[in-house]
Structure formats: structure tokens, C-alpha cells
Amino acid sequence: MHEHTVRAKTGSGIVEGFTRDGVHRWRAIPYATPPVGRLRYRAPQPVQPWSGVRHCHGFGSCAPQHRRYTLVGVRKYQPTSEDCLTLNVVAPEGADPASPLPVMFFIHGGGYILGSSATPLYDGAALARRGCVYVSVNYRLGPLGCMDLSSLSTPDNPIDDNLFLRDLVLALRWVRDNVAAFGGDPDNVTIFGESAGAQAVATLLAVPQAKGLFAQAISESPASGMVRSTEMAAKFAARFGELVAPDGADAAAALMSASPRALIGALDDLVANGFKDLPGAFPVGPTYGTEYLPKDPVEAMADGSAHRVPLIVGTNAEEGRLFTRFLPLLPTTEQTIEIMLGDTDAEVRKRIMSAYPDYPHPDTCVQIGGDFTFGAAAWQIAGAHSRHAPTYMYRYDYAPRPLHWTGMGATHATELLAVFDVYRTMPGALLTLAGDWRSARRVSKDVGRRWRSFSRTGVPGHDWPRYSADDRPVMVFDHRPRVEYDPHAHRREAWEGFSLA
């Protein structure tokens, strides 16, 4: 396998990567000063310049999280560290410097508590080979980045809000200032992400500081229940503070001195103990009502104050099934659904249940959990953003037979197999041994072509109508792509205006 080194000059110094299989790769380029010591819980600072050549051949550390989530190979785990604010760049070999390429900037998911840009699925080489510069990014997670503890701030230990959003914006500024050195067009950046990453994409639309840093956005299965008001964030923070600093000790000082492991353990306790008075709420994710994120993102889209860039948003046909096997976080059983709806107004409950006449059949419970968590968010975002900007909605229905046999179907995250063209690789090919090779390749080609078209022009194909409240067209990705108009309207309407808060 032919491999050689390649260098690029950034504003902070020279970075050296390597070339293999037709693409240049740079890994773990720092985009911020490590947020350690006194910089813990502070807004990220620009990276300090270095002299000489910085070797960017291997991935660095991912954000602190449970070790079981850091698996990147057979018995191979990625190290974790607070010094994790890095990004990776993949660019096609032989690109013409006179014709800069669109940039695709990927934000990984993981419920704001886990994940890494080093995950093999997010490699991005297949995207780059077809004509883009691909950037994937790490951001601070869990209690060190995605939990708003700013209400515990003191003069001695100041704490900033929405740290992970600030990380992502600083990474996007790095792209604006440096991506031309890698062959990318800083004026044509598409941000895209899945799950919590999709929710981060939707939130960035409402972050004033992100204005002008991206031209298009793709939100794949955004989740509801992940955004909170400053009042709700302060309640969570107070309880978290009691866990890390019992007996009335100075919570801010305790946060600064606690180990990442202790902070993660405290968050586990917070989630496990549940909230008798805050049912279904989740303590991590963005907080609105701050200077950094003034409004709830969906409200900002609806009133036109969000960034009016073209948006693709969608969900998968069987979102909830993944969570019946792994990460049992969703209400996908009769018991958890009854708890979720426990304090709901009788009329609202009747409206929701009338949309699911087979409840409490187990399959229907899974559908309710998926719709509540992902469907409702996508419907809300599409409805709000389409009032002021081009919006395209999809539903991903495709699954090869082995996924159906295992009871997963087109569950959460399976569209990533098409987006990243995984079916051409060995792990993906194993899923098509039952005779689905052609259909898997066809769906991947279709999704890939549309994502690329969108990243170049803001239009994902002229046969995909823009979403509007009049007819609500949805592109369905399956063995044969098709457009459906307001599919499952009764389910969409059932969740309108529903909130746990």
C-alpha cells in the first residue's frame, strides 16, 4: 500500500499528515488551547501557535467518558483526556487548488455523553474521494462540556454556559481560517451530524456567534428533550453540585478539583436517580436563555431569527428499536410510556393515544418512543425552519435483510451506513451477504449523491420538493426512492406542542 507524508500550513503552524488510498489525512489537529487546569469550564481559547512541524498521523484522545464507549477496534480503546479539542481533515489527492472543494463538517452523536471523531464509521474518505474536504471534530462531552453548570459560577471559579457549542463554533472558525490550505472552500461549509450531533446542528442554527460559518446544514435524527431553559439548567446544576460537593461545600471549587471520572459518576447518579418532579428531562445538551444561545432553537427558526441556510432534516423508519437492545434511554415500553405521560393533560394524552390504536402492543410502544424522541423533533424543526429558509425532509426506510432478521430494521443511525458508503467496505459488505448488495449500493449512491449535491448547491436534487406546511413532502429512501406527502400525519399532529417541561 503506497503511503507518503503530506503537509499543510495553518495559521498556527505546519501540520503533517499522510496520503493513502487516494486521500490525504490529517488527524488530531488542535483547534483550541487544551481546556485544562484553570480553563476547565471556560469558553475555549484559540490554539497557541507552534514552531516546526506538528505530526498529525494518529488520533489523539477523545473527551472523558466511560471506557466502554471508546472502543475503536478489536480490544482497542481510544484514550480519554480533557485535552481533546482536535479535529481531523480528509481531502482528495490531486485536487485542483484553483477550484476549492465544498467542506463537509461532521458532528458525532452519542447523547452528549459519549462518542468520538475517531470512530471508524466516521472515517469520511469515501465522501472526500467524491469531491469534498471532510472535517470531523471532537467537543467536550457530559459533565465537562454538555451540562450547563454556569449557575454555580463564582468570582474565584467562573463557569461558562454551553461549552460544547462554543467548542463547535471555534472549530468552525478554524475551518473558515484554515481549510483553504487543505483545498476546501471556506465560504461553502455544510455542517452535518446524527442524533445528538444532529441536535447540535439544529442548535447552531440559533447561535448568533455561528453566523456566516456554514452555508448548509443536515440534521439526521435530531432528538427532542435535549434543550432546556436556564431555570431548568439551574435545577440540574444545583443537584449536581450537591453530588460533587456534599455538606454545603463550595460546588464551583469542587467542580474544578474533581477528577473527570468522579464528575461522570455524579452525572450517572443524577440520571439514575431520576427526577420525580422533572420526568423525562435530561440534564445534558444546550441551554437557551443565555447570551450565547438566546432562544430555544425551534422558536428561533419559527420567528426567523435563526440562520436562514438550506436544511435537510429527517428520521429513520424504526428509530426506537436500537434503544430496546442498547442504551435503554427511550420510553419504548408500556411502563415507561405511562410514566412519561403521567402528568399529561387528559386531552393531550387522548390525542396522542388515538394516533396509536394498537397501543400497548410492543411494536407500537417502540414506535411511540421513536416518534416522541426523534420524529417530533424532526417534524418541529422542518415546520419551523421551512417558514423562512429552504428545508428538505426525509425518512430513511432501507435496511438489508440481516437488520430485519435481528429485529432492528431501519433503526437509529442506520442511515450513516449509506451516508458514509459503508456497504462498500468489509464490515458493511457482511450485512449484504443475504443478497442485498445491489440494493444497499443503490441506496448509498442515492443518499451520497443528494448529500453531495446539497453541499455544493444547497439543493439535494430537483426531484426532492422543498418542505412546506401546505403539502409536507418527505423523500423516502428505500429500495426505490419516492416522495410521500405528509406521511403519518396523525402521528405528526399528535406530538404538536407536546413538552415534558
N, C-alpha and C positions, 0 to 999 in steps of 0.2 A: 504494500500500500504506500503510494508516494505521498510524502508529507514534508513540508518545509515551513519555516517561520515566516511571519508577515508582521509588519509594523505599521502603526498609525500614530499621528501626532495629535494629541488632545490639548486642551487649554491648560491641563495640569501636568502634562509630561508625555513622554513616548510610551506606548503600550505595545508589547509584543504578544502575538497570538500564533496560531498555526493554521496551515491550509491542508484540508483533507477532503476527499470525495467531492471536489468541485466547489467547496465553500471555505471562506476564511472564518475562523472563530477566535474570539477573544472572550475569556472567562474571568469573572470576578474583578471587573474594573470598578474601583471605588468611585462612587458619585458624591460621597459626603464624608466629612470627618467622622471617625467612629463615635457613636453616641454612648460613650462610656464615661465612668467617673462622674464629674460634675455635669456632663452633658446628658446623663440619663434623664429621661422625662422632659428633655428640652427639644425645641424645634431643631431639625437637622441643620448643620452648618456646611457650606461648600467644602469640597475636598481640598486638602492642602497640596500644593504642587510638590513634585518630587524631581530629583535630578537623575540623570541616567535613564536606563530602560527598565520599565516595570514588566515583569514576566506575568502574563495573563493566560497561562496554558491550562490551569486547572481551576475547578470550582473552589471557592473558599467556604466559609461557614454559613449556615442558614440561621435564621432567627431562633432564639431559645424556644423550645417546645419539647413535648415528650419524645424520648428517643425512638419509640415505636413508629412515629410518623416520619422519621428521617431516612427510611430505607431507600437507597438509590441503586441497589444491585443485590445479587445473591450474597446474603450475610454481610452486606456493605452498607454502613450508615454514614451519613454526612455529619461532620461535627457541627455543633451549635455554638454560637457566641453572640454577645451583644454587638460585636464588631461584624455586622452582617450587611451593611448598606452598600451592596455591589450590584452591578448589572452585567449582562452578557450580550455580546453582539455577534450575529452571524450574517455574513454578506457573501453574495455570489462571487466566485473567482471570475476575473476578466470583465467586470462591469466597466462601463464607459464613464469616466469622470465627468464628461461633458453632459451626461444625461443622468442626473441624480435619481435614485430609485425611491419609491414610496417606502415609508418606515412603518413597520407593524410592531407595536409596543404592547407586550403581553403581561397581564397582572394575574398571578396564580390565585386559585381559590384555596379553601380549607377552613371555612367557618371563622376566619380571622384568628384562629388559634394554631393552625398548622400549615405546612406547605413550604415549597422551595422552588426557586427557578432552576435548580439543578435536576429536578425530576426528569427522568429520560423521556417521558411523554412530551415534555415541553421543549424538546431539542431545537425545533424550528428550522433545521436545514432544508427540509422539503419546501417550506414556504420561501426561503431565501433563494433556492435554486430556480424558482419560477419568477423571480424578479422583484424582490424587496430586500430591505435591510431589516432584519429581525432583532428586536431587543427584548430581553426578559429581565425582570427586576425582582430583587428581594426588598422587603419592607418589614418594619418592626411588627411583631405579632402579639396577640394575647395581652397579658397584663403590662407588658413593656411598650406597647405601641397602639393597640386597638381598643384599649379601655380608657375612657376619659376620667382621669383622676385629678383634673385641674382644680376641682373644688377643694382638694386637700392642700393646695399650694400655700406655702408660707414665704415670707421675705428671705429666710435662710435657705429654703429649698423650693425654689419656684418650679411649677409643673405646667407644661403647655398642653392644650387640648388637641385632639385629632392628629396625633403624632404620625400615624401611618399615612394619612392623606398628605401631610407635609412632606413625608419621605417621597411619596409618589410624584408630587409636584416638583420637588428638587431633582428627581431623576428625569422628569420630562424637560426641565430646564437644561440639564446636562445634555440630553438628546438635541435640543434646539441649538446649543452652543457647539456641539462636537460631532454630530452624526455625519456632517458633510465629509469629514476625514475618512469615513468608512464607506462613502458612496451614497449616503442617504440624503433625502430632501427634507431639510428641517421645516419646510412650510407644508409638508404633506405627511403628517403623522396620524396613524389610526391607532387609538387605544382599544384593546380588546381584552376580555377576561371572562372567567367562568365561575359561577357560584358566588362566593364572597368576592372574587375578583370582578365578577360582573356587577355586583352591587357597588364595588368601589368605582367602576367605570361610570355607572349611573350617578354616583355621588359627585364625581369630579365634574360632571356637567353643571353642578351647582356651586362649585368652589370658585369664588372670584379670582383667586390667585392663579387658577389654571387657564384663565382666558388666553386664547391665542396659542396655546401649547399643543393643541391637537386639532385636526381638521375633520375627523370622523370618529365614531365610537361604535363598538359592537359589544353588546351585553348578553352573554349566553347563560341563561338560567339565573337571573338575579333573585336574591332571597328577600322575603318580607320579614318584618320583625327585627331587623338589624340596625335600625336607625332610632335614636332616642333624643328626647328633649334634654336641655341642661338640667331640668329639675329631676328627671328620671336618672340621668347620669350621676347626679349628686347623691341620690339614694343608694345606688350601687356602690359608689365610691366610699360612702360612709360605712357601709357594711364590710367592704373590702378592707378599709382602714382598720376596722375592729379586729379583723382576722390577722393582719400583719403586725398590729400594734395593740395588743390587748391591754386592759387595765388603764385605758386613757392615756397611753404614751403618745408621743408626737408621731402621727401617722406619716407625715411627709419625710421626716428623718428616717423612720423605719423603712419606707419605700426606697430611699437612697442607699441604705446599707444592706437590705435583704438580698440573698442570692437569687438568681433567676429561677432556680428550682423551687425555692420557697414561695416565690410570687406565683409560679404556675400552680403549685399545690393549693395556695389560697384561692385562686380562681376556680380550681376544681371543686373545692369545698363550697364556694359561693354558688356554683351551678348545681351541684349535687343536692344541696340543702333546699333548693328551690325557693320560690317566693310566694308565700301564701297570699300576699297582697299584690303581687306582680306576676300573675300567672302567664306562662308562655313567653315572658320577656327574656331577652338575652343580654348579658352585660357587656358584650364586645361589639364593636362596629362604630360608625360615625355618630357624632353628637351635633345636632343643629341648635341654632340659637346663640352661636358664638360668632365672633368677628370672622373667624376663618371659614365657617360654614353657617351663614346667616339663617337659611331656611331649610326646611325639610326638602330633600331633592325633588320629590314628586310635585310638591307645591310650587317650587321654583320653575319646574318645567311647565306646569299648568298656567302660571301667570306670565310666562315669557321671560323671566329674569335669568333662566339657565342659559348656558351657551347653546346657540341655535345651530348646532352642527348636525349633519345627517347621522341617523342612528339606526342600527339593526338591533332588535331585541327579540328573544324567543325562549322557548322552553322545550323540553323533551316529553314524549307522549306518556312515559311512565316514570316520572321523576322520583316518586316516593319509594320505588322498590329497592333502590340501593340502601336506603336507611332502615329497611326491615332486616337486613343482614349485617350491615356495618354502621357504626355511628348512630345508634338509635336515638336521634335527637328530634325527629319529627313526630307529630301526632298521627300515627298510622294504625292505631288500634282503637276499638270502641272505648276502652278505658281512658286513653289519653285524649281522644276527641271530646269525650264528655267533660273531662277536666278543663280542656281549652274553652269549651262553650258554656262552662258552668255559670258564669256571671253575665252571659249574653242576654240581651233583651229578647223576650219571647217571640216577638215578630221577626227579629233578625234571625233567630235560630230556626224558625219555621221556614223562612225564605231559603236559608242555606240547605236545610234538610230536604226541601221539596225538589232541589236540583239533583239530589242523590237518592232516588226512590228505593234503591236496593240496600241502603244502609240498614243494619250494620254488617252486611256481607264483608268478609275480609278484603276482597279486591276493592270494594267501594271505599273502605277505610283508608287503604293505601292511596286511592285517587284523591280523597279529601285532603290527606296530609300533603300530597304533592301540589294540589291546587292552592291550598292555604299558604304554603311556603313559597312556591315558585310561580305558579300560574297567576295568582293575584298580583304579585309584584310586576310581572311582565305586562299583564293587562293594564295595570295602573300607569306604568311608565309609557307604554305605547299610546294610551289615551291622552296622557298629559303632554308628552313631547310633540305628538303629531299636530297639536294645535298651532305650533309655531315653527316647526322645522321638519324636513323630510324624514319620515320614520317608516321602517320596514319591519314587519313581524313575521316570525317563522315558528313552525313546530317540527321537531325532529322525530320522525316515527321509525326510522330504519334500525333494524337490529338483525345481525346474522343469526342463523338457527341456534348455535350454541348458547347465545344470550337468552333466547326464548326458552330453550330446554332448562336452563338454570333458574328460570322464573324471573330473570332481570328485565328482559326486553330492552326497549329504548329508554333505559333509566338515566338518572342524573349523570352527567359528564360523558355519556357515550358519544355525543356529537364531536368531542375532541378527537376521537379516532379518525373522523373524516377531516376535521379542520387541519390536523397535523399530518394527515396522509399516512396513518399508522398501518393501514391494511397492506401496504407495500412492503413493510418490514417483517422480520421473522415473528415477533410476538403477535402482530396483527394478523399475519397470514394463518396462524394457528386457529384463529376464530373463523376462518373461511374454509376450513378443510371439509366441511359438510356440503360444499358445493356453492358457497356464496361468494366466491372470488370475484366473479364478474359484477354482481350487483354491488358489492362493497366498493369495488374500484369506481363504479359508475357514480355512486352517491358521493364518494370522496371527491371525484373530479368535479361534480356539480357544485358542491359546497365550496371547494377550493377556488373554482373559477369565479364564483359570486363574491367571496370574501376578497379576492384579488381585485376584481373589477371595482368593488366598493372602495378599497384602499387607494385605488388610482383616481376614481372619478366621483365617489360619493353615491354611485348608483349600482346596485348589485344585479344588474341585468334588466333589460327593458320589459321582460315578461313577468316581473315581480312588481305588482302595483303598490304604490305608497299607501300606508295605513291611514285611515281617517275614520271619524266617528260615523260617517254615512254608511259605509259598507264593510269596514273592518276586514280587508283581505289578509289572509295568512298563507305564506308559502309553506307547503308541507313537503319535507324531504323524506322520500321513501323510495321503493324500487323504481317508481316513476314519479318525478316531482309534479306537484299540482297546486293550484291555488284554491283555497276554500274561503268562503265569505262568512265571517263571524261564526266559526265552528264552536260548538258547545256554548252558545250564547247564554243558556240558562245557568251554566256554571260560572261564566264570567260575571253575570249580573248578581249572582248570589253573594259574591265577595265584595261587591262595590261598597266602599265606605267602611268595611269591617276593620276593626282595630282592637288589639288587646289592651291598648293603653287606656 
